Amino acid sequence: MDFSGRRLGRLNFSGADLGGANFTNAIFDECSLHGANLRGAKFTGADLRGADLGDISLNDTPNLKGAIISVAQANTLLAGLGLQVLPE
């Protein structure tokens, strides 16, 4: 599946097998990736700030390599390690 460079709006990929999909430079608006298989997917330059990543763990983050995420999403990932991010 090739979604490269596309603006993806209000799509529910929850639980979907997206292994190997190309999301290079895609923009996610109100989309859900909750529980999706992302192995081998390409996210270089993809803007995931408008995506619900669900309870993604740091073990899954290599699949998101090169993606843009929000501070809130980063906090959720780090909370899974027991870390707390505070403003300086």
Secondary structure, DSSP 8 states (H G I E B T S, - for coil): -B-TT-EEES-B-TT-B-TT-B-TT-EEEEEE-TT-B-TT-B-TT-EEEEEE-TT--GGGGGGGTT-B--HHHHHHHHHTTT------
